[in-house]
Amino acid sequence: MKDFLYEYKIPIIFALLGLLLAILFMSLGFWKTILVIILVGLGAFVGFIVKDIGIFN
């Protein structure tokens, strides 16, 4: 089982991301899902900048 997960790690991750995206589209709708994706990306971007600057160190 461990070999299976190691060999197919990337396809499994993208399948789960696709499932999450499909659930968001079905429950929230297209534009709200796009807004969630943009805000998550913006939050990750700000997080990387804060990490590089070292504000919380």
N, CA, C and O atoms as a GROMACS GRO file, in nm:
protein
  228
    1MET      N    1   0.083  -0.120   0.000
    1MET     CA    2   0.000   0.000   0.000
    1MET      C    3   0.087   0.125   0.000
    1MET      O    4   0.057   0.223  -0.069
    2LYS      N    5   0.195   0.121   0.078
    2LYS     CA    6   0.284   0.237   0.084
    2LYS      C    7   0.350   0.263  -0.051
    2LYS      O    8   0.368   0.378  -0.092
    3ASP      N    9   0.386   0.155  -0.121
    3ASP     CA   10   0.444   0.170  -0.254
    3ASP      C   11   0.344   0.229  -0.352
    3ASP      O   12   0.380   0.311  -0.437
    4PHE      N   13   0.219   0.187  -0.341
    4PHE     CA   14   0.114   0.239  -0.428
    4PHE      C   15   0.097   0.390  -0.408
    4PHE      O   16   0.090   0.465  -0.504
    5LEU      N   17   0.090   0.433  -0.281
    5LEU     CA   18   0.074   0.575  -0.252
    5LEU      C   19   0.195   0.655  -0.296
    5LEU      O   20   0.180   0.768  -0.344
    6TYR      N   21   0.314   0.600  -0.280
    6TYR     CA   22   0.435   0.670  -0.322
    6TYR      C   23   0.441   0.684  -0.474
    6TYR      O   24   0.480   0.788  -0.526
    7GLU      N   25   0.400   0.577  -0.544
    7GLU     CA   26   0.408   0.578  -0.690
    7GLU      C   27   0.303   0.670  -0.752
    7GLU      O   28   0.330   0.734  -0.853
    8TYR      N   29   0.185   0.676  -0.694
    8TYR     CA   30   0.074   0.753  -0.752
    8TYR      C   31   0.038   0.875  -0.666
    8TYR      O   32  -0.078   0.915  -0.661
    9LYS      N   33   0.136   0.934  -0.598
    9LYS     CA   34   0.111   1.045  -0.507
    9LYS      C   35   0.055   1.167  -0.582
    9LYS      O   36  -0.045   1.225  -0.538
   10ILE      N   37   0.116   1.206  -0.692
   10ILE     CA   38   0.073   1.325  -0.765
   10ILE      C   39  -0.067   1.307  -0.825
   10ILE      O   40  -0.149   1.398  -0.810
   11PRO      N   41  -0.098   1.196  -0.892
   11PRO     CA   42  -0.235   1.181  -0.943
   11PRO      C   43  -0.341   1.179  -0.833
   11PRO      O   44  -0.451   1.229  -0.853
   12ILE      N   45  -0.308   1.122  -0.718
   12ILE     CA   46  -0.404   1.118  -0.607
   12ILE      C   47  -0.428   1.259  -0.554
   12ILE      O   48  -0.542   1.295  -0.525
   13ILE      N   49  -0.323   1.338  -0.540
   13ILE     CA   50  -0.338   1.476  -0.492
   13ILE      C   51  -0.424   1.557  -0.587
   13ILE      O   52  -0.515   1.628  -0.544
   14PHE      N   53  -0.398   1.546  -0.718
   14PHE     CA   54  -0.476   1.622  -0.815
   14PHE      C   55  -0.620   1.571  -0.825
   14PHE      O   56  -0.711   1.650  -0.854
   15ALA      N   57  -0.642   1.444  -0.803
   15ALA     CA   58  -0.778   1.392  -0.802
   15ALA      C   59  -0.855   1.448  -0.684
   15ALA      O   60  -0.972   1.485  -0.698
   16LEU      N   61  -0.791   1.456  -0.568
   16LEU     CA   62  -0.857   1.515  -0.451
   16LEU      C   63  -0.882   1.664  -0.471
   16LEU      O   64  -0.986   1.714  -0.429
   17LEU      N   65  -0.788   1.736  -0.534
   17LEU     CA   66  -0.811   1.876  -0.565
   17LEU      C   67  -0.928   1.893  -0.662
   17LEU      O   68  -1.008   1.986  -0.648
   18GLY      N   69  -0.937   1.805  -0.760
   18GLY     CA   70  -1.049   1.809  -0.854
   18GLY      C   71  -1.181   1.781  -0.785
   18GLY      O   72  -1.282   1.844  -0.817
   19LEU      N   73  -1.181   1.688  -0.692
   19LEU     CA   74  -1.302   1.659  -0.615
   19LEU      C   75  -1.343   1.780  -0.533
   19LEU      O   76  -1.461   1.815  -0.530
   20LEU      N   77  -1.248   1.843  -0.465
   20LEU     CA   78  -1.277   1.962  -0.387
   20LEU      C   79  -1.332   2.074  -0.475
   20LEU      O   80  -1.428   2.141  -0.437
   21LEU      N   81  -1.272   2.094  -0.591
   21LEU     CA   82  -1.319   2.197  -0.683
   21LEU      C   83  -1.461   2.167  -0.732
   21LEU      O   84  -1.543   2.258  -0.743
   22ALA      N   85  -1.489   2.042  -0.762
   22ALA     CA   86  -1.623   2.005  -0.805
   22ALA      C   87  -1.726   2.028  -0.695
   22ALA      O   88  -1.837   2.076  -0.722
   23ILE      N   89  -1.691   1.995  -0.572
   23ILE     CA   90  -1.783   2.018  -0.460
   23ILE      C   91  -1.809   2.166  -0.442
   23ILE      O   92  -1.922   2.207  -0.418
   24LEU      N   93  -1.703   2.249  -0.454
   24LEU     CA   94  -1.721   2.393  -0.442
   24LEU      C   95  -1.809   2.447  -0.553
   24LEU      O   96  -1.897   2.530  -0.527
   25PHE      N   97  -1.789   2.402  -0.677
   25PHE     CA   98  -1.872   2.447  -0.788
   25PHE      C   99  -2.018   2.410  -0.766
   25PHE      O  100  -2.108   2.490  -0.795
   26MET      N  101  -2.042   2.291  -0.717
   26MET     CA  102  -2.179   2.245  -0.699
   26MET      C  103  -2.248   2.316  -0.582
   26MET      O  104  -2.368   2.342  -0.588
   27SER      N  105  -2.174   2.346  -0.476
   27SER     CA  106  -2.237   2.404  -0.359
   27SER      C  107  -2.240   2.557  -0.361
   27SER      O  108  -2.338   2.617  -0.318
   28LEU      N  109  -2.134   2.621  -0.411
   28LEU     CA  110  -2.127   2.766  -0.408
   28LEU      C  111  -2.164   2.832  -0.540
   28LEU      O  112  -2.219   2.942  -0.541
   29GLY      N  113  -2.136   2.767  -0.648
   29GLY     CA  114  -2.154   2.827  -0.780
   29GLY      C  115  -2.020   2.870  -0.836
   29GLY      O  116  -1.918   2.866  -0.768
   30PHE      N  117  -2.023   2.911  -0.963
   30PHE     CA  118  -1.899   2.941  -1.034
   30PHE      C  119  -1.825   3.061  -0.977
   30PHE      O  120  -1.708   3.050  -0.942
   31TRP      N  121  -1.891   3.175  -0.968
   31TRP     CA  122  -1.823   3.299  -0.929
   31TRP      C  123  -1.777   3.298  -0.784
   31TRP      O  124  -1.670   3.351  -0.753
   32LYS      N  125  -1.856   3.240  -0.696
   32LYS     CA  126  -1.813   3.232  -0.556
   32LYS      C  127  -1.693   3.138  -0.543
   32LYS      O  128  -1.604   3.163  -0.461
   33THR      N  129  -1.690   3.032  -0.621
   33THR     CA  130  -1.576   2.941  -0.620
   33THR      C  131  -1.451   3.011  -0.672
   33THR      O  132  -1.343   2.995  -0.615
   34ILE      N  133  -1.466   3.088  -0.778
   34ILE     CA  134  -1.352   3.164  -0.831
   34ILE      C  135  -1.302   3.262  -0.727
   34ILE      O  136  -1.181   3.279  -0.711
   35LEU      N  137  -1.393   3.328  -0.656
   35LEU     CA  138  -1.354   3.421  -0.550
   35LEU      C  139  -1.277   3.349  -0.439
   35LEU      O  140  -1.177   3.400  -0.391
   36VAL      N  141  -1.322   3.231  -0.399
   36VAL     CA  142  -1.253   3.153  -0.296
   36VAL      C  143  -1.112   3.117  -0.344
   36VAL      O  144  -1.017   3.128  -0.267
   37ILE      N  145  -1.099   3.074  -0.468
   37ILE     CA  146  -0.968   3.038  -0.522
   37ILE      C  147  -0.874   3.158  -0.524
   37ILE      O  148  -0.757   3.147  -0.489
   38ILE      N  149  -0.925   3.274  -0.566
   38ILE     CA  150  -0.843   3.396  -0.569
   38ILE      C  151  -0.800   3.435  -0.429
   38ILE      O  152  -0.684   3.470  -0.407
   39LEU      N  153  -0.893   3.431  -0.333
   39LEU     CA  154  -0.858   3.470  -0.196
   39LEU      C  155  -0.759   3.372  -0.132
   39LEU      O  156  -0.672   3.415  -0.056
   40VAL      N  157  -0.772   3.244  -0.160
   40VAL     CA  158  -0.675   3.147  -0.108
   40VAL      C  159  -0.538   3.172  -0.169
   40VAL      O  160  -0.437   3.167  -0.099
   41GLY      N  161  -0.534   3.198  -0.298
   41GLY     CA  162  -0.406   3.229  -0.363
   41GLY      C  163  -0.344   3.356  -0.308
   41GLY      O  164  -0.222   3.362  -0.287
   42LEU      N  165  -0.425   3.459  -0.285
   42LEU     CA  166  -0.376   3.583  -0.228
   42LEU      C  167  -0.323   3.561  -0.086
   42LEU      O  168  -0.218   3.615  -0.049
   43GLY      N  169  -0.394   3.482  -0.007
   43GLY     CA  170  -0.348   3.451   0.128
   43GLY      C  171  -0.216   3.375   0.127
   43GLY      O  172  -0.128   3.402   0.209
   44ALA      N  173  -0.201   3.281   0.036
   44ALA     CA  174  -0.074   3.207   0.025
   44ALA      C  175   0.038   3.300  -0.017
   44ALA      O  176   0.150   3.290   0.034
   45PHE      N  177   0.011   3.391  -0.111
   45PHE     CA  178   0.111   3.486  -0.157
   45PHE      C  179   0.157   3.576  -0.042
   45PHE      O  180   0.277   3.596  -0.024
   46VAL      N  181   0.063   3.628   0.034
   46VAL     CA  182   0.098   3.713   0.149
   46VAL      C  183   0.175   3.631   0.252
   46VAL      O  184   0.269   3.682   0.314
   47GLY      N  185   0.137   3.507   0.272
   47GLY     CA  186   0.208   3.421   0.366
   47GLY      C  187   0.353   3.398   0.326
   47GLY      O  188   0.441   3.399   0.411
   48PHE      N  189   0.378   3.378   0.196
   48PHE     CA  190   0.515   3.361   0.149
   48PHE      C  191   0.596   3.489   0.168
   48PHE      O  192   0.713   3.484   0.205
   49ILE      N  193   0.533   3.604   0.142
   49ILE     CA  194   0.604   3.731   0.160
   49ILE      C  195   0.638   3.753   0.309
   49ILE      O  196   0.749   3.793   0.342
   50VAL      N  197   0.541   3.726   0.396
   50VAL     CA  198   0.565   3.742   0.540
   50VAL      C  199   0.675   3.648   0.586
   50VAL      O  200   0.756   3.685   0.671
   51LYS      N  201   0.678   3.527   0.532
   51LYS     CA  202   0.781   3.431   0.569
   51LYS      C  203   0.918   3.480   0.522
   51LYS      O  204   1.015   3.471   0.597
   52ASP      N  205   0.926   3.533   0.400
   52ASP     CA  206   1.054   3.581   0.347
   52ASP      C  207   1.104   3.702   0.425
   52ASP      O  208   1.224   3.712   0.452
   53ILE      N  209   1.016   3.794   0.461
   53ILE     CA  210   1.056   3.913   0.535
   53ILE      C  211   1.096   3.876   0.677
   53ILE      O  212   1.189   3.934   0.733
   54GLY      N  213   1.026   3.779   0.735
   54GLY     CA  214   1.059   3.734   0.870
   54GLY      C  215   0.995   3.819   0.978
   54GLY      O  216   1.057   3.846   1.080
   55ILE      N  217   0.873   3.862   0.955
   55ILE     CA  218   0.804   3.947   1.051
   55ILE      C  219   0.781   3.876   1.184
   55ILE      O  220   0.794   3.938   1.289
   56PHE      N  221   0.750   3.748   1.181
   56PHE     CA  222   0.714   3.676   1.303
   56PHE      C  223   0.831   3.601   1.365
   56PHE      O  224   0.812   3.519   1.454
   57ASN      N  225   0.951   3.626   1.319
   57ASN     CA  226   1.068   3.559   1.377
   57ASN      C  227   1.120   3.634   1.496
   57ASN      O  228   1.219   3.591   1.557
   0.00000   0.00000   0.00000
